[in-house]
Amino acid sequence: MIGKLTDYPEISDACKQYVIKACELGLVTGSNNRFNPKSSLTRAEASTVIIRFLDIQERKPMKPWAGEIIQLMDNNGNLVEVYPGSVWEYFDFAKSLFNAIPASKGYVCCGLNIHGNVFATFYKDKKTALDNPLDMIGGWDFSPDNPQYSDCDCYQLTVYNDHLYKELFADYSHEIIKALFLEDSSKALALHDKYMNMINNTGNRIWEETRLNNRKVGAHRDTAGFVFGASISGKK
């Protein structure tokens, strides 16, 4: 709901939670995605709010649009719905994990982790995912504003099995990278492919970092596999 109210920062801190609750209950709906906190209500608008307060049938709760809902399973196997938060690109990234599934030649398991973030884990097939969930090939995850991750790891691809990843999931990741980097996609794809193709590396850890599409982006490779990460747009 914060994401829907474009003038949310203009609402006084003391009133923010009340406004969100009023929108959630459907007592107020705003105008063109604005709450207009510095404006006065007309008598007609005030009457509408009072009627909605008295009659629950008259309320219009704020709900996500169809394109703002992702349904998936959480760690306990419960079906949950994910809506956009105040940072819209997190939701756009989560949607890209689903939209890219047709490009995969293996099995992509999407879910919600204990931090409430969407992830996509790679398996050779669905049977492996069900019978041996630790036998993963790699996957995408994101950890917004988590201090234990580096600046380049808001969105992170981790690969454990080079050969199967290249065979089954390279095209899938290409679609994710295109969604993140837009006009700089070709450069980001070249960096990803460079580290993906260093399969026979047995030496020391190799790392490089650059900036594409107003994001920090980094890749590193060691004997265990490789990692490709990107920051949120605009992060210094």
Backbone bond lengths (Angstrom), bond angles and torsions (degrees), N, CA, C in turn:
res aa  C-N    CA-C-N  psi(-1)  N-CA   C-N-CA  omega(-1)  CA-C   N-CA-C  phi
1 M - - - 1.464 - - 1.519 111.20 -
2 I 1.336 115.99 -34.62 1.468 119.34 176.45 1.517 109.78 -60.23
3 G 1.335 115.80 -39.65 1.457 119.95 179.53 1.518 112.80 -65.90
4 K 1.322 117.33 -27.76 1.462 120.50 -179.38 1.530 112.51 -78.86
5 L 1.340 117.56 -26.97 1.466 121.01 -178.81 1.530 108.52 -91.39
6 T 1.310 116.51 98.97 1.468 120.07 -174.35 1.525 112.44 -66.52
7 D 1.336 118.08 -21.86 1.465 120.27 179.17 1.527 111.72 -103.57
8 Y 1.334 116.89 22.07 1.465 120.98 179.27 1.524 112.95 -52.76
9 P 1.350 120.26 -41.59 1.473 119.81 179.67 1.530 113.70 -61.21
10 E 1.345 117.38 -21.18 1.463 120.81 -178.94 1.526 112.33 -80.36
11 I 1.330 117.22 -13.68 1.466 120.82 178.81 1.521 108.41 -76.02
12 S 1.330 117.68 136.06 1.459 120.46 -179.04 1.533 109.83 -62.18
13 D 1.328 115.92 146.34 1.460 120.73 -176.75 1.527 112.10 -57.40
14 A 1.329 116.23 -35.46 1.463 120.43 -178.22 1.532 112.19 -66.47
15 C 1.333 116.66 -21.78 1.470 120.51 -175.09 1.522 114.14 -107.17
16 K 1.345 117.59 -10.99 1.464 120.41 -172.90 1.528 112.84 -53.03
17 Q 1.334 117.26 -49.35 1.465 119.53 -175.96 1.520 111.24 -66.63
18 Y 1.329 117.38 -33.58 1.460 120.17 178.31 1.534 110.83 -67.25
19 V 1.318 115.87 -39.25 1.465 120.16 178.66 1.525 110.13 -63.77
20 I 1.345 116.46 -46.33 1.452 120.52 179.15 1.529 110.71 -59.26
21 K 1.328 116.49 -43.13 1.468 120.06 -179.72 1.521 110.89 -66.09
22 A 1.333 117.30 -39.91 1.466 120.99 179.50 1.531 110.55 -63.65
23 C 1.342 116.39 -38.51 1.471 120.33 177.50 1.527 110.48 -69.52
24 E 1.326 115.86 -40.18 1.472 120.25 179.67 1.523 110.84 -61.37
25 L 1.325 116.59 -42.13 1.465 121.17 -179.42 1.520 112.71 -76.38
26 G 1.340 116.82 -19.08 1.451 119.99 -178.63 1.514 114.09 87.59
27 L 1.347 117.24 19.41 1.467 120.03 176.60 1.517 110.83 -74.28
28 V 1.334 116.69 -35.05 1.462 122.33 175.68 1.517 107.97 -130.47
29 T 1.323 116.13 151.94 1.461 120.57 -178.60 1.519 112.98 -123.48
30 G 1.325 117.17 -10.02 1.453 119.09 -178.58 1.520 111.52 73.44
31 S 1.331 115.04 -176.21 1.462 120.63 -179.07 1.519 108.78 -139.06
32 N 1.338 116.39 119.54 1.462 121.69 -179.21 1.534 111.51 52.31
33 N 1.321 115.02 46.85 1.471 122.42 178.81 1.526 113.14 63.88
34 R 1.324 116.62 25.68 1.462 121.41 176.86 1.523 109.36 -126.59
35 F 1.331 115.63 142.58 1.461 120.93 176.37 1.528 111.36 -91.05
36 N 1.330 115.64 -23.95 1.470 121.97 179.70 1.536 111.75 55.71
37 P 1.329 117.82 60.95 1.464 120.80 -173.33 1.529 114.59 -66.18
38 K 1.318 117.73 -19.54 1.475 119.85 -178.20 1.526 112.57 -95.91
39 S 1.344 116.03 2.06 1.462 119.91 179.50 1.532 110.77 -96.82
40 S 1.305 114.93 162.87 1.473 120.76 177.06 1.521 109.89 -98.53
41 L 1.345 115.79 150.77 1.456 120.23 174.22 1.523 110.13 -77.49
42 T 1.331 116.41 143.14 1.459 119.49 168.79 1.525 107.82 -77.13
43 R 1.297 116.91 168.49 1.464 119.43 178.57 1.534 110.51 -63.60
44 A 1.346 116.59 -35.95 1.467 120.58 179.26 1.533 110.20 -65.61
45 E 1.342 116.46 -42.20 1.466 120.35 179.58 1.526 110.95 -66.02
46 A 1.316 115.92 -41.75 1.464 119.87 178.57 1.529 110.92 -63.23
47 S 1.331 116.16 -40.03 1.470 120.24 178.37 1.525 110.59 -63.40
48 T 1.342 116.66 -39.52 1.462 120.61 179.66 1.525 110.97 -62.25
49 V 1.343 116.29 -42.69 1.461 120.51 179.48 1.528 109.97 -63.36
50 I 1.332 117.07 -43.23 1.468 120.90 -179.17 1.530 110.73 -63.75
51 I 1.348 116.57 -43.17 1.468 120.23 179.14 1.532 110.35 -61.53
52 R 1.334 116.01 -42.49 1.473 119.68 179.84 1.528 111.20 -67.30
53 F 1.326 115.80 -31.78 1.466 119.02 177.26 1.530 110.55 -66.83
54 L 1.338 116.52 -38.08 1.464 121.28 -176.63 1.519 112.94 -82.75
55 D 1.353 117.25 -31.89 1.465 121.60 -173.75 1.528 109.89 -123.48
56 I 1.331 116.39 108.07 1.460 120.84 -176.34 1.530 112.21 -62.40
57 Q 1.332 117.01 -25.99 1.457 120.51 -179.78 1.533 112.41 -68.89
58 E 1.314 116.89 -19.45 1.465 121.04 -178.41 1.527 112.24 -89.31
59 R 1.318 117.30 -7.36 1.469 120.05 -176.22 1.523 111.63 -76.22
60 K 1.330 115.47 152.66 1.462 121.77 179.25 1.531 108.93 -128.75
61 P 1.344 115.88 81.72 1.470 118.98 -178.08 1.528 111.37 -58.23
62 M 1.328 114.92 143.27 1.450 120.01 178.25 1.522 108.86 -76.86
63 K 1.313 116.63 120.85 1.454 121.67 -178.97 1.528 109.61 -124.46
64 P 1.319 116.57 154.54 1.471 119.02 176.34 1.519 110.76 -65.98
65 W 1.320 116.17 154.28 1.453 120.94 172.16 1.522 108.17 -76.91
66 A 1.315 116.90 166.34 1.466 120.96 -176.79 1.524 111.64 -56.31
67 G 1.336 116.57 -37.34 1.457 120.41 -178.67 1.507 113.89 -77.84
68 E 1.331 117.34 1.59 1.463 121.88 -178.50 1.532 111.86 -111.27
69 I 1.311 116.92 19.47 1.457 120.36 -178.46 1.521 109.55 -126.01
70 I 1.316 116.29 129.63 1.462 122.04 171.01 1.519 107.28 -119.53
71 Q 1.318 117.29 129.84 1.455 121.52 177.10 1.524 109.18 -106.19
72 L 1.333 116.41 130.35 1.455 120.81 179.56 1.520 109.93 -157.28
73 M 1.333 115.45 178.66 1.450 121.44 -179.75 1.525 110.68 -98.29
74 D 1.330 116.64 140.73 1.456 119.37 173.97 1.532 109.17 -89.59
75 N 1.331 116.98 -175.19 1.456 120.90 -176.03 1.528 113.28 -62.97
76 N 1.324 117.30 -20.66 1.466 121.22 -179.26 1.524 112.50 -96.13
77 G 1.335 116.91 6.72 1.459 120.32 179.31 1.505 114.50 80.84
78 N 1.338 117.25 13.57 1.465 121.06 179.38 1.525 110.47 -90.24
79 L 1.331 116.51 139.65 1.451 120.95 176.06 1.526 109.19 -74.44
80 V 1.324 116.92 124.60 1.461 121.41 -179.27 1.517 109.57 -128.80
81 E 1.320 115.97 158.39 1.455 121.86 175.40 1.521 109.08 -110.41
82 V 1.316 115.91 136.49 1.455 121.97 178.69 1.519 108.37 -111.33
83 Y 1.342 116.21 128.73 1.455 122.27 179.07 1.526 109.57 -114.30
84 P 1.324 117.40 162.90 1.467 119.30 175.54 1.523 111.36 -64.12
85 G 1.325 116.31 148.92 1.452 121.64 173.08 1.511 109.97 -105.21
86 S 1.314 116.85 -155.09 1.462 120.56 -177.98 1.524 112.13 -75.77
87 V 1.345 117.99 -19.04 1.467 121.59 176.49 1.527 107.29 -107.85
88 W 1.337 115.67 102.78 1.452 120.31 -170.90 1.514 113.25 -67.00
89 E 1.337 118.33 -28.77 1.455 117.73 -175.39 1.520 111.71 -69.62
90 Y 1.334 118.71 -22.44 1.464 120.20 174.22 1.531 109.87 -61.64
91 F 1.326 115.92 -43.86 1.460 120.15 179.50 1.520 111.15 -69.27
92 D 1.339 116.76 -38.63 1.463 120.19 177.20 1.522 110.79 -60.68
93 F 1.349 116.56 -39.73 1.457 120.16 177.91 1.533 110.13 -65.53
94 A 1.335 116.43 -43.78 1.466 120.30 179.21 1.531 110.51 -59.61
95 K 1.334 116.94 -42.20 1.459 119.79 178.07 1.520 111.63 -63.62
96 S 1.347 116.41 -36.65 1.461 119.12 -179.52 1.526 111.36 -63.76
97 L 1.345 117.43 -30.36 1.456 120.42 177.29 1.529 111.25 -62.52
98 F 1.335 116.30 -34.02 1.457 120.84 178.51 1.529 111.10 -82.04
99 N 1.330 116.06 -43.15 1.460 119.76 -176.00 1.519 112.87 -63.47
100 A 1.331 116.63 -26.06 1.470 120.27 -176.82 1.525 113.06 -85.79
101 I 1.328 118.75 -6.77 1.470 121.06 -175.22 1.535 113.39 -54.13
102 P 1.348 120.22 -39.30 1.472 118.69 178.78 1.529 114.13 -59.33
103 A 1.331 117.98 -20.18 1.468 120.84 179.99 1.526 111.86 -81.91
104 S 1.338 117.50 -9.05 1.458 121.17 -178.58 1.521 111.50 -83.38
105 K 1.343 116.24 142.88 1.464 121.37 175.00 1.532 111.05 -100.85
106 G 1.325 117.21 -4.12 1.456 122.11 176.81 1.515 109.95 -114.08
107 Y 1.336 117.02 -150.00 1.460 121.68 -178.73 1.523 109.75 -113.85
108 V 1.328 116.42 123.19 1.458 122.65 178.12 1.518 108.58 -102.52
109 C 1.319 116.32 120.74 1.469 121.92 178.62 1.521 108.63 -103.62
110 C 1.327 117.21 108.03 1.468 121.48 179.17 1.528 109.07 -98.40
111 G 1.319 116.07 140.77 1.455 120.32 179.49 1.508 112.07 -160.26
112 L 1.322 115.12 -170.36 1.460 122.70 -178.70 1.525 107.73 -119.69
113 N 1.345 117.47 124.48 1.467 118.93 -178.20 1.530 111.37 -85.39
114 I 1.324 116.35 -178.55 1.467 120.30 -174.42 1.523 112.42 -67.33
115 H 1.346 117.43 -16.35 1.464 120.85 178.62 1.530 111.91 -91.12
116 G 1.328 116.82 -0.18 1.451 120.38 -179.42 1.509 114.00 83.94
117 N 1.340 117.20 17.66 1.459 121.49 -179.86 1.529 110.56 -106.14
118 V 1.326 115.77 144.28 1.455 121.52 179.64 1.528 109.73 -77.71
119 F 1.342 116.18 141.78 1.457 120.41 176.91 1.523 109.52 -135.44
120 A 1.331 116.34 164.66 1.462 122.65 174.76 1.520 107.57 -134.84
121 T 1.333 117.18 118.21 1.454 122.35 -178.85 1.525 109.33 -110.58
122 F 1.344 116.07 142.20 1.462 122.07 -175.05 1.528 111.72 -101.07
123 Y 1.334 114.61 133.39 1.460 121.38 173.85 1.532 109.08 -133.65
124 K 1.332 114.87 157.86 1.467 119.38 178.94 1.523 110.29 -61.19
125 D 1.321 117.11 -40.98 1.461 122.06 178.77 1.527 108.85 -157.32
126 K 1.321 116.18 173.12 1.468 120.90 -176.70 1.519 111.44 -66.24
127 K 1.317 117.65 -35.98 1.466 120.83 -179.92 1.525 110.98 -60.48
128 T 1.333 116.10 -42.04 1.462 119.85 177.62 1.521 110.71 -62.72
129 A 1.332 116.99 -41.04 1.462 120.79 179.72 1.526 111.53 -61.22
130 L 1.337 116.75 -37.11 1.457 120.98 -178.23 1.525 112.30 -80.85
131 D 1.340 116.13 -40.54 1.467 119.92 -174.20 1.523 113.52 -88.05
132 N 1.333 116.71 -33.86 1.472 121.47 -176.83 1.528 109.94 -135.59
133 P 1.328 118.13 69.73 1.468 120.92 -174.32 1.526 114.66 -60.85
134 L 1.346 117.55 -19.30 1.463 119.52 178.49 1.525 112.21 -83.09
135 D 1.327 117.15 -10.28 1.459 121.82 -178.77 1.529 109.27 -86.54
136 M 1.325 116.11 59.17 1.463 121.31 -176.28 1.528 110.88 -91.88
137 I 1.317 114.91 149.92 1.464 121.83 179.18 1.520 110.65 -87.90
138 G 1.298 116.09 -28.88 1.469 122.21 -179.21 1.507 109.19 161.87
139 G 1.323 116.31 -160.39 1.453 118.67 177.14 1.514 113.48 165.49
140 W 1.323 114.90 168.05 1.466 123.69 175.57 1.522 108.98 -104.53
141 D 1.330 115.20 142.96 1.455 121.27 176.64 1.519 106.74 -148.22
142 F 1.320 116.44 162.05 1.459 117.18 171.05 1.511 110.14 -142.42
143 S 1.322 114.69 144.78 1.461 122.20 -174.61 1.529 109.07 -134.40
144 P 1.322 117.94 79.47 1.463 120.78 -177.13 1.515 112.56 -62.99
145 D 1.326 114.89 131.26 1.469 122.17 172.98 1.526 112.74 57.98
146 N 1.317 117.54 30.22 1.464 120.82 177.55 1.523 108.61 -94.74
147 P 1.342 119.21 114.94 1.461 121.31 -173.66 1.520 114.37 -65.22
148 Q 1.348 117.91 -15.80 1.457 118.13 -178.89 1.529 111.79 -78.65
149 Y 1.331 116.82 -9.33 1.451 120.59 178.70 1.520 109.61 -101.87
150 S 1.334 115.99 154.94 1.458 119.72 178.15 1.522 110.44 -76.00
151 D 1.334 116.28 173.44 1.450 120.89 -178.57 1.526 112.50 -61.74
152 C 1.320 116.77 -23.62 1.462 121.09 -176.48 1.522 112.75 -93.13
153 D 1.325 118.30 3.95 1.452 119.59 -169.92 1.517 114.36 -114.41
154 C 1.335 118.53 26.07 1.458 118.75 172.26 1.527 108.23 -61.92
155 Y 1.345 115.86 -46.60 1.462 122.08 174.11 1.520 106.53 -112.33
156 Q 1.313 117.48 123.10 1.455 118.84 -172.54 1.522 112.29 -136.35
157 L 1.320 114.55 129.63 1.458 122.90 170.72 1.522 107.99 -102.10
158 T 1.327 116.83 127.49 1.463 121.90 176.28 1.518 108.61 -122.68
159 V 1.326 116.42 130.16 1.466 121.80 -177.67 1.524 109.78 -119.76
160 Y 1.350 116.14 128.61 1.457 121.80 -179.73 1.525 112.59 -106.95
161 N 1.323 116.62 -29.84 1.467 121.23 -178.82 1.523 107.99 -119.88
162 D 1.330 116.25 99.11 1.460 121.27 -173.80 1.522 113.31 -58.78
163 H 1.325 116.89 -49.91 1.460 120.74 -172.74 1.527 112.12 -64.80
164 L 1.341 116.69 -46.66 1.457 119.10 -179.40 1.524 111.34 -70.03
165 Y 1.324 117.23 -34.88 1.461 119.22 178.00 1.531 110.27 -61.92
166 K 1.310 116.33 -48.55 1.464 120.27 -178.40 1.518 111.23 -61.58
167 E 1.331 116.06 -37.61 1.466 120.67 -178.57 1.525 112.35 -73.85
168 L 1.336 116.80 -40.39 1.465 120.19 -168.91 1.519 115.83 -106.19
169 F 1.353 117.82 -28.48 1.464 118.55 -168.26 1.529 115.47 -126.93
170 A 1.314 118.11 0.73 1.466 119.49 -179.91 1.526 110.93 -60.28
171 D 1.324 116.98 -43.44 1.476 120.55 -179.43 1.531 111.05 -65.53
172 Y 1.325 116.18 -36.68 1.466 120.33 176.95 1.529 110.09 -60.33
173 S 1.329 116.52 -50.17 1.464 120.48 -179.16 1.521 111.70 -64.75
174 H 1.325 116.73 -32.43 1.457 119.30 176.75 1.530 110.87 -58.15
175 E 1.340 116.77 -39.48 1.465 119.98 179.70 1.529 111.18 -67.10
176 I 1.330 117.25 -38.40 1.467 120.93 177.73 1.528 109.87 -63.85
177 I 1.330 115.91 -45.08 1.465 120.71 -178.56 1.525 110.82 -63.65
178 K 1.325 117.46 -38.89 1.473 120.57 177.49 1.531 110.59 -61.90
179 A 1.338 116.65 -39.81 1.463 120.52 179.81 1.524 111.65 -67.63
180 L 1.335 118.06 -33.08 1.461 121.72 -178.68 1.526 112.47 -79.29
181 F 1.331 116.54 -37.75 1.467 119.08 -167.95 1.530 115.13 -108.58
182 L 1.315 118.46 -10.26 1.460 122.67 172.52 1.529 112.42 47.73
183 E 1.341 117.82 -113.43 1.472 119.53 -174.61 1.522 113.03 -67.06
184 D 1.322 117.66 -18.21 1.465 120.85 176.74 1.528 112.10 -98.30
185 S 1.325 116.92 17.43 1.456 121.10 -175.21 1.523 112.63 -59.14
186 S 1.339 117.09 -42.21 1.466 119.50 -175.63 1.527 110.85 -61.87
187 K 1.331 117.51 -38.15 1.470 120.68 179.08 1.523 110.65 -70.67
188 A 1.340 117.01 -40.67 1.457 120.39 179.22 1.525 110.86 -66.79
189 L 1.334 116.92 -39.42 1.459 120.81 177.88 1.523 111.29 -64.79
190 A 1.331 115.84 -38.01 1.466 119.63 179.10 1.527 110.68 -64.29
191 L 1.349 116.70 -38.98 1.464 120.12 178.30 1.526 110.54 -66.88
192 H 1.319 116.37 -44.86 1.468 120.63 177.31 1.529 111.07 -58.38
193 D 1.325 116.22 -48.80 1.467 119.82 -176.59 1.520 112.05 -66.51
194 K 1.318 116.36 -33.63 1.465 120.27 178.10 1.525 110.60 -59.03
195 Y 1.329 116.68 -46.29 1.465 120.30 -178.16 1.524 111.70 -78.36
196 M 1.322 116.51 -30.03 1.466 119.59 176.05 1.526 110.81 -63.77
197 N 1.326 116.61 -35.77 1.457 120.86 -175.20 1.522 113.79 -87.02
198 M 1.320 118.54 0.24 1.467 121.23 175.46 1.525 110.00 -85.55
199 I 1.304 117.12 47.63 1.459 121.39 -171.75 1.523 112.25 -63.89
200 N 1.310 117.53 -34.73 1.463 120.34 -174.67 1.522 113.61 -90.17
201 N 1.333 116.96 14.95 1.455 119.00 179.47 1.529 110.79 -67.67
202 T 1.308 116.95 122.20 1.467 121.27 177.35 1.524 111.11 -123.83
203 G 1.321 115.95 8.68 1.453 119.77 -177.26 1.504 112.25 -92.17
204 N 1.322 115.45 -151.47 1.456 121.22 -178.48 1.526 111.07 -73.19
205 R 1.300 115.62 166.84 1.466 122.28 179.60 1.526 110.11 -62.34
206 I 1.326 116.17 133.22 1.463 122.94 179.76 1.526 107.97 -112.07
207 W 1.300 117.00 134.51 1.464 121.56 -174.39 1.517 110.77 -143.86
208 E 1.331 116.99 142.85 1.457 119.97 169.70 1.523 109.30 -151.05
209 E 1.318 114.66 156.27 1.462 121.16 -175.27 1.519 109.16 -140.45
210 T 1.332 115.78 143.25 1.454 120.40 177.81 1.530 108.26 -149.05
211 R 1.312 117.22 -169.77 1.465 121.28 178.46 1.518 109.04 -134.02
212 L 1.328 116.79 124.44 1.456 123.09 -178.28 1.518 109.46 -138.12
213 N 1.328 116.50 138.07 1.463 121.58 179.79 1.530 111.69 50.74
214 N 1.337 115.56 42.26 1.462 122.81 178.61 1.526 112.65 60.26
215 R 1.332 116.01 31.34 1.458 122.19 177.30 1.522 109.65 -129.33
216 K 1.317 116.32 145.74 1.454 119.57 165.35 1.526 107.06 -74.70
217 V 1.311 116.20 137.24 1.453 119.96 177.75 1.523 108.21 -137.49
218 G 1.308 116.67 137.59 1.449 120.71 -178.90 1.515 111.04 -141.69
219 A 1.327 115.67 155.46 1.463 121.65 176.64 1.514 108.45 -140.55
220 H 1.308 116.95 142.68 1.457 119.07 172.42 1.520 110.51 -143.28
221 R 1.304 114.82 154.04 1.451 122.43 -175.19 1.520 109.47 -136.37
222 D 1.323 116.93 135.85 1.457 121.82 170.93 1.520 107.62 -142.60
223 T 1.319 117.30 -169.52 1.462 119.92 -175.32 1.523 112.59 -67.93
224 A 1.333 118.37 -17.81 1.463 121.59 -178.34 1.521 112.99 -84.24
225 G 1.328 118.05 -17.58 1.450 121.58 -176.44 1.510 110.43 145.42
226 F 1.340 116.32 -152.99 1.462 117.69 178.20 1.524 111.05 -142.17
227 V 1.324 114.23 159.64 1.460 122.54 -179.32 1.527 108.62 -128.77
228 F 1.332 115.71 138.99 1.462 122.19 175.71 1.517 106.57 -128.28
229 G 1.337 117.70 123.64 1.457 120.40 -175.56 1.505 113.14 -134.58
230 A 1.329 115.80 155.27 1.462 121.56 179.10 1.521 109.34 -142.72
231 S 1.323 115.45 149.84 1.467 121.02 178.08 1.521 109.95 -89.04
232 I 1.320 115.40 170.65 1.454 120.89 170.74 1.524 108.43 -66.28
233 S 1.310 116.98 149.82 1.457 121.51 -177.90 1.528 110.99 -59.13
234 G 1.336 115.48 131.98 1.453 121.60 175.80 1.508 115.23 89.06
235 K 1.322 118.21 -7.25 1.461 119.38 -179.09 1.512 110.05 -69.32
236 K 1.320 116.97 130.61 1.479 121.46 -178.23 1.511 110.64 -78.07
